[in-house]
Amino acid sequence: MEASKPLTNLYSAKLKQATLLWLEGFREACCLHRVFILCRRSRKLLIRTGQCFLLNGFIFLGSMFVLNTVVIPMLHWILPDQSSQFSSQIAGSFGGVLKFYSFVRLGLIQLFYVFWFYPLYVFSLILSNIWYTDIAKFGFAAMGRSGPSGVEPSSPSAKSTAHTERLAGLGGVMVGIGEQVYSVLLLSFFFLEVFATGFVPYVGKVLNFLLLSWMYAYYCFEYKWNFSEVALDKRLDFFESNWPYFAGFGSPCVLAIFFFSPLVSYGVMAILFPLFVLTATSSGAEQDISFQRRKWKGVGLGRLPIFYAADTLSLRVLSLLPLERHDQMQDNKAH
């Protein structure tokens, strides 16, 4: 019993550390007042953020509201079903007509989706992603930041990477392209992993919420790390070494969309995402985590391989590319 006490105390201390880091990340994500400060500093940022609200809030979600509160009730009134406006005797006499009404009504609603919502969704997705980059860039400039970020790698291999100079010329371009290809594959496979966990019985919803939190947190901080020229391996090391913080940061993003239908969730997230990107850009995550580490006197939580499955699948795909490119990616990841 006494022999298990040190182990219990260790787990208790690690749980406390994880909880404090999660709360710190959650608090940072909720510091939305920073968005107003940055928008006051940059007119370009204010315009881009307003355009996101206009497209995704007023037009996209507004269209959903009009469909559900005006169009569908009007169609039910013009083309009633078997139970809405007629008695059972009349409904039985005109059953075929009412079924035709129901078919026409559903067809008109589907046409509304096909010719308005789905094209608007694609248009919004493409344009919003372009605007998110602009928002992050203007927010980064409004913060007065330039140069590499203060991300501190925790593993020895990542520390050696921190001292490696970036390749110049064509070699640097190829490494940059290789990092982008690997990053796209990694996040694509991770998204599939998030989607698949939703079908796991009993614990699927919890896993889905946790993985979604990490995914949105990584997306939010990726803009900041791109403009700070943080290498991909340093990003992954920092992210996986401080997994409670980023789980906490991504939680408000997921809470805002977790209980809505897919299209409504997209509209809500498209409005809120640039706000969380700006809170990530203006956050002092590196300093906050370093401060917590100093309080723990070097006893950390350890690195959690969040992207292990996605990383394995990405490297499998990259192995199908020409050998020279694959070796370059492997060398870049190994540094």
C-alpha positions in Angstrom: 0.0 0.0 0.0 2.8 2.4 0.9 4.8 1.4 -2.2 1.9 2.5 -4.4 1.7 6.0 -2.7 4.5 7.6 -4.8 2.8 6.4 -8.0 -0.6 7.7 -6.8 1.0 11.0 -6.0 2.7 11.2 -9.4 -0.6 10.5 -11.2 -2.4 13.0 -9.0 0.2 15.7 -9.8 0.0 14.9 -13.6 -3.8 15.1 -13.5 -3.6 18.5 -11.7 -1.1 19.7 -14.3 -3.3 18.5 -17.2 -6.4 20.2 -15.7 -4.6 23.5 -15.1 -3.2 23.5 -18.7 -6.7 22.6 -20.1 -8.3 25.5 -18.1 -5.5 27.9 -19.3 -6.2 26.9 -22.9 -9.9 27.3 -22.5 -9.4 30.7 -20.9 -7.1 31.8 -23.7 -9.7 30.8 -26.4 -12.4 32.8 -24.6 -10.4 36.0 -24.5 -12.4 37.4 -27.4 -11.9 41.0 -26.2 -8.5 40.8 -28.0 -10.4 40.6 -31.3 -11.9 44.0 -30.8 -8.5 45.5 -29.8 -6.9 44.1 -33.0 -9.8 45.3 -35.1 -9.4 48.8 -33.7 -5.7 48.7 -34.7 -6.3 47.5 -38.2 -9.0 48.7 -40.6 -8.1 45.9 -43.1 -8.7 43.3 -40.3 -12.0 44.9 -39.4 -13.2 44.8 -43.0 -12.2 41.2 -43.6 -13.8 40.1 -40.3 -16.9 42.0 -41.2 -17.0 40.3 -44.6 -16.9 36.9 -42.9 -19.8 37.8 -40.7 -21.8 39.1 -43.7 -21.2 36.1 -45.9 -21.5 33.3 -43.3 -23.8 34.9 -40.8 -26.2 37.2 -42.7 -26.3 35.3 -46.1 -25.6 31.7 -45.2 -27.3 31.3 -41.8 -29.9 33.9 -42.8 -30.9 31.7 -45.8 -31.2 28.7 -43.4 -33.4 30.8 -41.2 -35.6 31.9 -44.1 -35.9 28.3 -45.4 -37.0 26.9 -42.0 -39.3 29.7 -40.9 -40.8 31.0 -44.1 -40.3 28.7 -47.1 -41.0 25.3 -45.6 -44.1 26.5 -43.6 -45.4 28.2 -46.7 -44.9 25.0 -48.7 -46.8 23.0 -46.0 -49.7 25.5 -46.3 -49.8 25.4 -50.2 -49.1 21.7 -50.5 -50.5 20.2 -47.3 -49.8 16.6 -46.1 -52.2 14.0 -44.8 -52.4 15.3 -41.3 -52.2 19.1 -41.4 -55.4 20.6 -42.9 -57.9 17.8 -43.6 -59.9 15.4 -41.6 -59.0 11.7 -41.8 -62.1 11.0 -44.1 -61.1 13.6 -46.7 -57.4 12.7 -46.4 -58.4 9.0 -47.2 -60.4 10.1 -50.3 -57.5 12.3 -51.7 -54.6 10.1 -50.4 -53.0 10.0 -53.8 -53.2 13.7 -54.3 -51.7 14.4 -50.8 -48.9 12.0 -51.5 -48.2 13.9 -54.7 -48.2 17.1 -52.7 -45.7 15.7 -50.3 -43.5 14.5 -53.1 -43.6 17.9 -54.8 -42.9 19.7 -51.5 -39.9 17.6 -50.7 -38.7 18.0 -54.3 -38.9 21.8 -54.1 -37.0 21.8 -50.8 -34.3 19.6 -52.3 -34.1 22.0 -55.3 -33.6 24.8 -52.9 -30.6 22.9 -51.4 -29.1 21.9 -54.8 -29.4 25.3 -56.4 -28.7 27.6 -53.5 -27.3 26.0 -50.3 -24.8 23.6 -51.7 -23.3 26.2 -54.2 -23.3 28.8 -51.5 -21.6 26.3 -49.2 -18.8 25.7 -51.7 -18.5 29.4 -52.5 -18.4 30.2 -48.8 -15.8 27.5 -48.0 -13.4 28.7 -50.7 -13.8 32.4 -50.0 -13.7 32.0 -46.2 -10.4 30.1 -46.3 -8.9 32.9 -48.4 -10.2 35.4 -45.9 -9.0 33.4 -42.9 -5.4 33.8 -44.2 -5.9 37.5 -44.6 -7.4 37.8 -41.2 -4.5 36.0 -39.6 -2.0 38.1 -41.5 -3.6 41.4 -40.6 -4.0 40.2 -37.0 -0.3 39.2 -36.9 0.7 42.6 -38.3 -1.6 44.4 -35.8 0.2 42.6 -33.0 3.5 44.1 -34.3 5.1 40.6 -34.5 7.7 39.5 -37.0 10.2 36.7 -37.1 10.3 33.3 -35.6 8.0 32.4 -32.7 9.1 31.4 -29.3 7.9 27.8 -29.6 10.1 25.7 -27.3 10.6 22.1 -28.5 10.6 19.5 -25.7 12.3 16.5 -27.3 16.0 16.3 -28.1 15.4 15.8 -31.8 13.2 18.9 -32.0 15.8 20.9 -30.1 18.4 20.0 -32.6 16.0 21.1 -35.3 15.7 24.5 -33.6 19.4 25.1 -34.3 19.3 24.0 -37.9 19.3 26.8 -40.4 16.7 26.8 -43.1 17.9 25.8 -46.5 18.2 28.6 -49.0 17.4 28.7 -52.7 15.8 25.8 -54.6 16.5 23.4 -51.7 14.6 25.6 -49.3 11.7 25.8 -51.7 11.5 22.1 -52.1 11.6 21.5 -48.4 8.8 24.1 -48.0 6.7 22.3 -50.6 7.4 19.0 -49.0 6.3 20.3 -45.6 3.1 21.7 -47.1 2.3 18.3 -48.9 3.0 16.4 -45.7 0.9 18.9 -43.6 -2.1 18.6 -46.0 -1.9 14.8 -45.9 -1.5 14.7 -42.1 -4.5 17.0 -41.4 -6.6 15.2 -44.1 -6.1 11.8 -42.5 -6.6 13.3 -39.0 -9.9 14.7 -40.2 -10.9 11.2 -41.4 -9.9 9.8 -38.0 -12.1 12.4 -36.3 -15.0 11.5 -38.6 -14.6 7.8 -37.9 -14.6 8.2 -34.1 -18.2 9.5 -34.3 -19.3 5.9 -35.2 -17.6 4.3 -32.2 -20.3 3.0 -29.8 -20.5 4.4 -26.2 -17.3 6.5 -26.2 -17.5 7.8 -29.8 -19.0 11.2 -28.9 -16.4 11.9 -26.2 -13.5 10.9 -28.5 -15.0 12.9 -31.4 -15.3 16.0 -29.1 -11.7 15.6 -27.9 -10.2 15.1 -31.4 -12.3 17.9 -32.9 -10.9 20.2 -30.1 -7.4 19.3 -31.0 -8.1 19.7 -34.7 -9.6 23.2 -34.4 -6.9 24.3 -32.0 -4.2 23.2 -34.5 -5.9 25.0 -37.3 -6.2 28.2 -35.2 -2.5 28.1 -34.3 -1.2 27.0 -37.7 -1.7 30.5 -39.1 0.4 32.0 -36.4 3.1 29.4 -36.8 3.1 29.9 -40.6 3.7 33.6 -40.2 6.3 33.0 -37.5 8.1 30.5 -39.8 7.9 27.7 -37.2 9.1 24.4 -38.8 6.5 21.6 -39.1 8.3 19.2 -36.8 8.6 21.9 -34.1 4.8 22.6 -34.3 3.9 18.9 -33.9 6.3 18.5 -31.0 5.0 21.5 -29.2 1.4 20.6 -29.9 1.7 17.0 -28.8 3.9 17.9 -25.8 1.2 20.3 -24.5 -1.9 18.4 -25.5 -4.1 19.5 -22.5 -3.6 23.2 -23.3 -4.7 22.7 -27.0 -7.6 20.4 -26.0 -8.8 23.3 -23.8 -8.3 25.9 -26.5 -10.3 23.9 -29.0 -13.2 23.1 -26.7 -15.1 26.4 -27.1 -14.8 26.0 -30.9 -16.4 22.6 -30.7 -19.0 23.5 -28.0 -20.4 26.1 -30.4 -21.1 23.6 -33.2 -21.4 20.2 -31.5 -25.2 20.1 -31.2 -26.3 21.6 -34.5 -26.9 20.0 -37.9 -23.9 19.9 -40.3 -24.9 22.9 -42.4 -25.8 25.1 -39.4 -22.6 23.9 -37.7 -20.6 25.1 -40.7 -22.3 28.5 -40.7 -21.7 29.0 -37.0 -18.1 27.8 -37.2 -17.4 30.0 -40.2 -18.4 33.0 -38.1 -16.5 32.0 -35.0 -13.4 30.5 -36.5 -11.7 33.8 -37.5 -12.3 35.0 -33.9 -10.5 32.0 -32.5 -7.7 32.4 -35.1 -7.2 36.0 -33.8 -7.2 34.9 -30.1 -4.6 32.2 -31.1 -2.5 34.8 -32.9 -2.6 37.2 -30.0 -2.2 34.5 -27.3 0.9 34.0 -25.2 0.7 30.2 -25.4 4.4 29.6 -25.4 5.0 31.9 -22.4 2.1 30.5 -20.4 3.2 26.9 -21.0 6.8 27.8 -20.1 5.6 29.4 -16.9 3.7 26.3 -16.0 6.7 24.1 -16.7 8.9 26.2 -14.4 6.3 25.7 -11.7 6.4 21.9 -12.2 10.2 22.0 -11.9 10.8 19.9 -15.0 8.2 17.2 -14.3 6.1 17.4 -17.5 3.1 15.4 -18.8 5.0 13.8 -21.6 4.3 13.8 -25.3 0.9 12.3 -26.5 1.1 10.9 -30.1 -2.1 12.6 -31.2 -1.1 12.5 -34.9 0.4 8.9 -34.8 -2.2 7.3 -37.1 -2.4 10.2 -39.5 1.4 10.4 -39.6 1.7 6.7 -40.4 -0.8 6.9 -43.2 0.8 10.1 -44.6 4.2 8.5 -44.7 2.6 5.5 -46.5 1.2 7.8 -49.1 4.5 9.7 -49.5 6.3 6.4 -50.0 4.4 6.1 -53.3 6.0 9.3 -54.5 9.4 9.3 -56.3 12.2 8.1 -54.0 14.1 11.4 -54.0 11.1 13.4 -52.8 10.3 10.7 -50.2 13.8 10.7 -48.9 13.8 14.5 -48.7 10.6 14.4 -46.6 12.0 11.7 -44.3 15.1 13.7 -43.8 13.1 16.9 -43.1 10.9 15.0 -40.6 13.9 13.3 -38.9 15.8 16.6 -38.2 
